[in-house]
């Protein structure tokens, strides 16, 4: 009798627990579907971006606006996730297209100094501003491939900003997701980290899905796990692996002059230049600018810099580049004398040493001058 009572109670407990688990899973599934729907809407997960993410790791979460109030066309939210467009309107006249590429430094050029490119160059120049946070040459090559092959853009010149962080980005963050071309001249592609194409800095991204038949509760649990891992990694410096930390991994190659990282970076750079040449780009100009700590004299922790690495790359690969039709140049830009006293030359308390409003305008002025010099040289050649 007692045994039967115990069995009956165990059965009741089992039933209660089972019902609660089922209810919890249902609630999680409903919450997961609501969350996934909101995330899809936020990411503008259209066919356009789906195609773009076949070429690059992530798009722009661009909310910075532009220094030009009225761009030549009103771009859809999806297009803004890829580039901004300013200057000469291709639909109405013959234009020369300049593609500006790079990481958040280049993205800030659009925010603070897009007007300088338009105002300081001839009216027949069209500017595609593709600066995207944490882009490096692999993603820049993929972006170029997308613009040329998917959108049919006829690009004359590339202005490519290379930052100190690009070497570490290539080696730590993107290397395992990069598809180097099998045939010379094909663009490099970088696979997204997740199905939802969400991008997060310096951490393992969440695994989400837009498929209606997926189990959304599992996605929600993975998202929660990701958030916990990211919090512990950034707050308490716990190393869970697969996390590219800013100082230890992203900046480390230029602090230590890491040969393996730089060699891999050079291989990606050469593939990028080959692809640009194959796509008919006439000229690519690499711009570099030191980080604030590069200028700290005896306290400078860097053994090398993006400027030095690009110079070495061009020197080593000059025989291969000389065989191409494309002209490749490097213009290292240095802050003006007394930059420390120029208001907003640097962004305040910025670990990545980004330029402020006036610093971006200064760099944009140097870039637009190079475009004018190139344009004048081309006209003299024709004459």
N, C-alpha and C positions, 0 to 999 in steps of 0.2 A: 504493500500500500504506500509506504513512505517513498519507495523507489518510483512508483507511478507519479506521485506528487512532484518529486524532484524533476522527473522527465517532463511533466506538464509545465512546470515553471521554466525549465530550460527552453522548452519550445516557445513559450510566451516571450521570453527574453530574446530568443533568436528572431521571432517574428517582428518584435518591436524594432530591434536593431536593423533588420533587413528593410523594413518599411522606411525607417529614418535614412538609411543609406540611399535607397531608391529616391526618396524625396530630395535628399541633398544633391544627388546626381542630376535630377530634373531641374532643380534650382540653378545648379552650376551650368547646365546646358543652356537654359534660358538666358542666364547672365552672359555666358560666352557668346551666344548668338547676338545679343544686344551689343556687346562690346565689339565683336567682329564687324557688325554692320556699321557702327560708329567709326571704327578704325578704317574701314574701306572708304567711307565717305571723306574722312579727313585726308586720306592719301590720294584721293582722286584716281582711284585704280582703274583707269580707262584703258582702252585698247592701245591708245597712243603711248601711255607710259609702260604698258606691258611690252610693247615693241622696244621702247628705249631701254628697258631693263634686260633685254637680250644682249645689250652692248656694254652697259656700265653697272657698277655695283649699287649705286643709289642716285637719286635725283636731288634737286634743291628743295629745301623747305624754306623757300625764299619769301621773307616777310619784310625785308629791309627797305622796300621801295626803291626809288631812283632819284638822282639829282635832276632828272628831266621829268617835268610834270606830265608832258604829253608825248609818249613814245610814238613812233610812226604807225603803230597798229596796236589795238587792244588785244593782248594775247589771252588765251584761255588759261584757267588755272593749271591745266596739264602742261601747256607750253611754257608757262612761267617756271614750272618744275624742271625745265631743261635749259632755257636761255631767255635773255631779254634782247630786244631788237630796236636799234636806234639809227637815226641819220637818214641816208638816202633810201627812198621807198622803191624797192625793186620792181614792184608791179607797175610803176608809172614811168620809170626811166632806167637807163643803163647805169649800173652801180658797180663799184669795186667793193667786195665783201671782205671785211677783216674779222676774224674769229679771235676773241679774247678768251684764253683758257687759264685755269689754275685753281687753287684751293680757295679758302675763305679770304685770303688776301685779294684775289681777283674778284671775288664776289663783293667785297667791300668797295672795290673800284666802281662797280655799278651803282652801289648805294650812294657813295659820296662824290663821284667824279665822272659819271657818264657824260655830263654836259661838256666836259673838257675835251673828250674825244671828238664830239660832234662840232664844237665851236672852233677847235684848233686845227681842223683838217678840211680839205676841200669838200664841197657839198655833195660830191658824187660818191662819198664813202658810206657804206652800210656797215654797221657794227652789230655782230652777234656776240653778246656778252654771256659766256657760258660758265663763268666762275662758280664753282660748287665746293662747299665746305669739305675738306679732307680729300679732294681730288689730287691725284698725282699722275705721272705720265701714262700709266696703264689705263686709267679711267679717261684721261684726256684723249688717248688714242681711240678708245671705244666711242666717246662722244663725237669725235671727228668722223668716225666710220658711220655712225648713225645719221649725222647731219648730211653727209655726202651721199650715202647710199639709200637711206630711208626717206629723207626729205628732199633730196636732190639739190642741196645747196651748192652753189658754185663759189668756193672760197678762194680768194687770191692770196691772202697773207694770214699767218697765224702769229699772234702775240701770246707767248706762253710764259706765265710766271712760274718759276721753280723756287720752292721754299725749302728751308732747312729740314722741315718735317717730312718732305716728300720721300727721302731715302728710307726713313724708318717706316713710313706708311706702306711703301712698296714691299719691304722685306718682312715686316711683322703682320700688317693688317691684310694685305691683298694677295700675297704670294700664293697662298693655297687656293685662292679663288680665281687666279689669273689664267687665262687661256692664251698662251703665246702662239703666234701664227705658225702654221705648218709650212706655209709658203711665203717667201720674202715679199713684203709689200702689203700683206693683209693687216688690217687693224688688230690691235690687241683687244681682247674682251675681258671683262671682269664680272664674274657671276655675283648676283646679290647674295647677301648672307641668309635671307629668309624668303619664304614664299610671299609674304605680305609686303616685301620690299621696304620694310621699315629700317631705318638706319639709326644706330645709336653710337655715340663716341666711346671708344676705348673700353668696350665691354661686349659680352656675348649677347647678340640680339635675340629678341623673342621669336619663337616659331609660331606664326599665325597662318591662317589659310582663308581663302575666299570661296572655297568649294562648299556648295550648299549641303552636300551629303557627308561632310566631315563631322567629327565629334568635337564640338566647340568647347566642351567642358575640359578636354585635355589641353586644348590651346590655352584656355584660361589658366589652368594649373601651371603650364610651362611659362606663361607670361609672369605669373606670380613668383615662380622659382627664379626667373631671370631678374626680376626687380630686386629680390632678396640678395642674389649673388652680386648684382651691380652695387647695391647699397653697401654690402659688407666689403667689397673690393675697394670702393672709392672712399668710404668712411673710415674703415679700419685697416686699409692697405693689405687685405688678405689676398694672396695669390691663388686663384682658382685655375690658372692656366688659360690659354687661348685669349687672354685679355691683353691688348696692347696698351701698356701704361705710357703716359706722355713722356716722363723723364727717362724711364728705364728702357723703353723700346723705340719710341717715335723720335726722340732727340738724340738718343745714345749713339747712333752711327756718326753724327758730326762731332759729338763730344770726344769720342774715342778714335775716330778715323777708322771705323770698322770696315775692313777690306771686303769681307764677304757681302755685306749689305751694299756697298758701293759698286761692287762688280755686278751684282744682280740688277741694281738700279740702272747701270750703264747698258745692260742687255735689253731692258725694257725701253730705255731711251732710244736705242738704235732702231728697235722695231717700230717705235712711234715715228721717227724721222722717215724710215723706209715707207711706212703707210702714207704719210703726208705727201711724199714724193710720188708715189703710185697714184694717188688721188688727184694729182695735178696742181698741188699747192706750189706757188712760185717761190715763196720765202717764208721761213719760220725764224722768228727772233725770240731767243730765250732771255728773259729778264730775271735778275736776282736782286735781292736787297737784304742786307744783314739784319739779324735780330739785334735787339738792344744790347743783349749780353755779348754779342760779337764785338761791340765797340767799347767794352769795359776795361780795355788796357790790360794791365797785369792780372786782373781778376777774370779775364775772358776764359771760360771753361772749355771753349771749342778748339779742337785740334785741326778742324777743317770747316768748310762752309759750302753751301750750295753753289756759290760763285766759283769757288776753286774746283769743285767736283765737275761743274759744267765745262769749265775751261779745260780740264784734263780729259773729259769725255770727247770734246771736239778735237783736241790734239791727237788722242789715240786713234780716233775713228776718221780722221781727215782723209785717208786714202779711200775709204769706202764712200764717204759723203761726196768727195770730189767726182765720183763716177755718176752721181745722181744729177738730175736736172734742177732740183730744189737748191736754193741758197740758204744756208744756215748761219745764223749770227748769234752772238751773245753780248748783251749790254748789261754789265754790272752797274747798278745804281747805288750810290752812297748818299746818306743824308747830308743836307747842306751844313756848312759850318754854323754852329750855334743852334743846332736842331733841338737841343735840350731846353732852350728857352722859347721855342716856337709853340704856342698853345695848340694842343690837340695834334701834335705831330705823331705821338704814340698814344695808343689807347692806355688808359690808366689801369694799373694792376692787372695786366694781361700776361698770363704765363706764356702764351704763344707769340707775344711781342708784336701783335698786329698794329698796323698804322691807324692813326686817328683820321679825322676828316682832313686836316691840312696835310698830313703825310700821304694820304691817298691821292690828294690833288697834285702833290709834288710828283709822285710816281706816275700818275696819269699824264702829266705834262711831258715827262721824259719819253713815255711810250708814244704819245701823239707826235712828238718831234721826230721820232724814228720813222713813223709812218710817212710824215712829210718828206723826210730825207729820201726814203725809198721811192716815193712817188716822183720826186724831182729827178732822181737818178734814172728812173725808167723813161721819163720824158726826154732827158738828154740822150739816152741810148737810141730812142726812136729818131731824134733829130740828127 
